[in-house]
Amino acid sequence: MVGATRGFSRYAPPPPSGSTGSGSGVSGSAGTTLLEVMRGLGGSSVETVERGKTIFFPGDPAERVYLLRRGAVRLSRVYESGEEITVALLRENSLFGVLSLLTGQRSDRFYHAIAFTRVEMVTAPATSVRQAIERDASVGLLLLQGLSSRILQTETMIETLTHRDMSSRLVSFLLVLCRDFGVPSQEGITIDLRLSHQAIAEAIGSTRVTITRLLGDLRNDGLVQVDRKKITVFDPIALAKRFS
């Protein structure tokens, strides 16, 4: 299992404009964002986690809810065989760690959450989030929207991992990264993450040697460029067709 060391740096965020800082006046009224709601909750804080560090382990008490502000978080399941399978790669503004809200009681974590890159998150006690929902139903709607996005990311990742052929699995993963983390450039779509071959291998259940070889094949075919751990896909449509 990777990321066996936690790496939190926590500090209190500034109170939202017009807030007393107590978290007692959180509202999900029109125009309020999920970020504003989270930052206005009692006990909220901003946390930074370095790449490869664990945010929470399976079995940890589900006492806090997280909103990802910068970077990427990998959620995975660890099976009895020791195999670790990625179930989602979360992008900015993704909500996770909400199991205790769904069950209505203190629960244990179901996933292993790892900082895929250096991340910044806003985090709040699950009890504060639940109280905000009880006070204002529109807060619950915001959280439901965030959770829906999270479920979609899981479904996408599961679809990626259904490919038995590792070449197809890698291509599918690159296309997901283009969609969620891609930045248009003159060359094509640059994935705005610094990705080592080892990190990619861990995400899709492969090995570093295999990923190095497959990326080399894609580069030789003129489909991708790798520069300082940043991958550019010249034409995502051509890449998808090449391995469809």
C-alpha positions, -999 to +999 in steps of 0.1 A: +000+000+000+013+034-009+011+066+011+013+051+045+023+084+061-001+113+068+011+147+058-013+174+070-005+210+074-036+226+089-045+262+095-078+280+101-092+298+070-103+334+071-140+338+078-162+344+048-172+380+041-199+390+064-195+360+087-189+361+124-166+332+121-187+310+144-203+290+116-237+296+130-250+316+101-242+293+072-268+296+044-272+278+011-292+307-004-290+316-040-254+324-051-238+306-021-211+282-032-202+249-016-168+264-008-184+293+011-206+269+030-177+247+040-155+276+051-183+290+072-189+259+092-178+257+128-145+238+131-136+242+095-100+245+084-077+244+054-054+215+051-025+209+027-012+173+020+020+165+001+019+142-029+018+105-020+006+111+016-025+096+030-055+117+039-074+088+055-071+051+056-099+025+053-114+019+087-106+054+100-135+071+118-155+093+093-155+124+113-147+151+087-159+160+052-135+173+026-137+197-003-108+196-027-096+231-037-063+224-055-046+193-069-059+157-073-069+130-048-069+093-055-096+072-038-088+034-038-101+002-024-076-023-008-086-059-010-076-089+012-051-100-015-033-067-009-043-054-044-052-017-044-076-005-071-083+031-079-121+039-078-118+077-085-094+104-093-109+136-078-103+170-093-107+205-078-141+213-062-148+176-055-165+166-023-155+134-005-155+118+029-193+120+032-201+085+043-211+096+078-236+120+064-253+093+044-256+069+073-266+095+098-241+081+123-204+078+129-190+054+103-157+040+093-139+050+061-146+028+031-118+040+009-081+049+011-077+086+002-042+096-011-029+129-024-022+121-060-005+156-062+001+182-036-034+192-025-052+219-006-086+211+009-112+227+030-124+203+057-151+205+083-165+182+110-193+159+098-215+171+127-212+207+115-221+198+080-251+178+092-263+206+113-261+230+084-282+207+062-308+205+090-309+243+092-311+249+054-322+224+028-304+243+001-271+234+017-281+197+013-288+204-023-253+218-028-238+188-011-259+164-032-246+181-064-210+177-051-217+140-043-232+134-077-200+146-094-180+124-072-201+093-081-197+102-118-159+102-114-161+068-097-181+054-126-157+068-151-127+053-133-144+019-130-150+020-168-114+027-174-102-003-153-126-027-171-101-028-200-080-059-196-055-048-222-031-024-204-026-003-235-063+004-237-065+010-200-037+036-202-053+054-231-086+055-213-069+069-182-051+096-203-085+106-218-100+109-184-071+131-173-075+152-204-112+158-196-107+165-159-072+181-158-066+191-194-054+226-204-055+236-241-021+244-256-007+250-290+003+213-292-030+199-280-043+191-245-017+193-217-026+173-185-020+199-157-005+173-133+031+163-128+028+125-132+055+100-127+053+067-144+050+050-110+020+072-101+002+063-133+011+026-128-004+027-092-035+044-105-044+018-131-030-014-116+001-017-137+039-015-132+063+014-138+082-006-165+050-014-184+039+023-183+073+035-195+071+011-224+035+020-234+041+058-231+071+053-253+050+035-279+024+064-278+052+089-282+067+071-311+033+070-328+031+107-325+001+107-301+016+121-269+045+141-256+061+138-222+081+167-209+092+170-172+064+146-161+037+166-179+019+147-206+004+164-237-021+146-259-018+160-294-053+150-305-076+132-279-100+121-307-072+105-326-059+088-294-093+074-287-098+061-322-063+046-323-072+021-295-110+019-299 
